[in-house]
Amino acid sequence: FGNYIFPILLWTSKKERSEFVDYNGKQVLNFQLSLLLYSLVLILIAVPTLLITMFRIIPFEAILNENDFVFRNFNFEENIGVLTVGLVAVLLFFLLKVAEFFLIIYASIKTSNGEKYKYPITIPFIK
């Protein structure tokens, strides 16, 4: 929760003193809230689709008997759509986290140079 708590603390304590801090604080909070929303949506897509696929291919006897864990009768043709959706959601989640890392560094550099930075793919929750 450091992505939310520290920006909120810094923004609320110094937003009245500086328009620059107020603008950048709103931007970083909007960005973090947007990423949280995007991440939750991707997780809500990926986890159920991958779990449904796994429960289709694991026979019930394999869950009860720990010694016999064999994938039987798995047909990629029947499950390729669900697998694709789940794997694309997982891939987008990881790409989102990588983009978050680099965008935070880039925004920090811009802000330290005194420039106002507007994050991409941000929903303006706080105006």
DAVEN-V539044 format. One record per residue. RES is the residue in one small letter. PHI is phi as a letter, one per 40 degrees, with the letter a starting at -180 (* if undefined). BURIAL is + if it has 16 or more other C-alpha atoms within 10 Angstrom, else -. Layout:
res: <RES RES>
phi: <PHI PHI>
burial: <BURIAL BURIAL>
//
This chain:
res: <f g n y i f p i l l w t s k k e r s e f v d y n g k q v l n f q l s l l l y s l v l i l i a v p t l l i t m f r i i p f e a i l n e n d f v f r n f n f e e n i g v l t v g l v a v l l f f l l k v a e f f l i i y a s i k t s n g e k y k y p i t i p f i k>
phi: <* c c b c c c c c c c c c b c c c a c c c c c c c c c c c c c c c c c c c c c c c c c c c c c c c c c c c c c c c c c c c c c c b c c b b b c b f c b c c c b c c c c c c c c c c c c c c c c c c c c d d c c c c c c c c c c c c g c c b b c c f b c c c b b>
burial: <- - - - - - + - - - + - - - + - - - - - + + + + + + + + + + + + + + + - - + + - - + + - + + - - + + - - + - - + + + - - - - - - - - - - - - - - - - - - - - + - - + + - - + + - + + - + + - - - - - - + - - - - - - + - - - - - - - - - + - + - - + - - - - ->
//
